[in-house]
């Protein structure tokens, strides 16, 4: 039985039983089809069972204690290309403890193509809860549960890793005379635990194993939120195959993938990590604790560029069919929700300097070594590489639609090196060896991370299943309050403790916890412990949570400091300009023509935002005042934050001469424009409501699902 969840109040279930089996590596082999809006191919998952993971974690901690006085000297990953050929040619065509496995009769759950969808009636599980707790169930055997939604799965099979030439080096047997499940799992177990300095060899064998033939199909079933896999005779996780291949395809309406057009009108697709993370892109383990590495080969038409989260600067390999193939890999274990992909007709924007090559390192830091052992699981860590720690500006690429080439060349590209250098000066070593920057399409949702719940964050069942609080609420990605409070909290702490103390702590924090999962209370606890008593001023984790994160409205500390902040020079300048505009607005129309014009100061973008917010508090602004305001600051040419406030003024005062600016904003800044739709409808002005409906009909096909759903509720 599959539960029907209410998106307005229910939590997003993370159903994978990560306590029993943990994915250590994914190998994806995919084709992108823009005609059908489908991504299709295979994914190979390499597992380690829960007992092995716990044993290794314990061993790692002991090793770190023994080696705390020495630095781990690991080599930094360098770009390599390990192409994965099309595997299709190699194989035949919260209480969770009451979750039980139920007997069921045979039923046809396949679609017309023979693929098993994530349909409600297809579930082989029943429960009063929607997170499963699967382990050893006697005769029923072990059930592997993966997070999966909006996917069509056609086949699941075990991968015969023992068939890979040279694989005997990962076994205790010099010759593989007798192939068994235990032997295959032994191979995978040795492969996933290779030391970090053998990362190239490890990636190579992952690729070889992913191309190995299948050695038996596995039983599988799907429901709305998960894929369940079973092998006859495998009663425990240790007996279950540790390398499996899943044949699947996405759906055009899948909530993890957005098919749209870029600012040049060319088709593109990108992953949406916000609504349900990546489970509608590939079957995976979604809980953040399930950190893994991956490598992926993605094929598309030759005119498209494939960008992906990865540590190598991938270049296209031309295929005979006229398409191109792109390969990326990651050696730092990360949650599956951080996997990103974007495919489009992007153009690379290059600066005058060759930013693809590494920048020179300061000679004074050439021999710098990080003291101590990193606290994360072993991987080729840049924090333990002398050249990486001194690298202020990492190699980077900038991609954008053709129509934005010039503006990116002029404004964005020159900013990147100083920004990277500033980040290095504050936080230290860049965790990745390279960076790709993409100008995303207009419908890209700008907000939407999960909300933590203090000590309940990360709570899981015995199986490892958990939830994202209010994760199914489509409105959550538009709620900015937690972002704003977080920003002002950090500003408050920096001011209270002093910039020197605060930024010194940030660098120490990043060095200590890079590559690991961390909770906000741990961050605050470490901050206070690193601060001298005289600077804490009675601050504690509890009162910070109470004042900033657990109470509604403006935090008390921020209220008390608001007056002081308003006295800063930039704010005083804005106040003076507001006074001028109010004076202009109050002048009689005839006198306004004769009297000399006010002289207005040039304002920074942040000052313009503050100016417009002050003017939004005015009950009435005359059309002439609004027109003069727009001409003075060229508001239609400012950044999105400024233009949003300007559009609010236009809507509030029904300034019809600038309705075109509102239409442009709703088309070009779709995620931020959701609030404006509400303002247009609340006004109860027929012309504004007609404008809202017209803009929505034009943008609806390109908007991401949650945005379109929220706006539709406002308009109809």
Order of alpha helices (4+ residues) and beta strands (2+ residues): beta-beta-beta-alpha-beta-beta-beta-beta-beta-alpha-alpha-beta-beta-beta-beta-beta-beta-beta-beta-beta-beta-beta-beta-alpha-beta-alpha-beta-beta-alpha-alpha-alpha-alpha-alpha-alpha-alpha-alpha-alpha-alpha-alpha-alpha-alpha-alpha-alpha
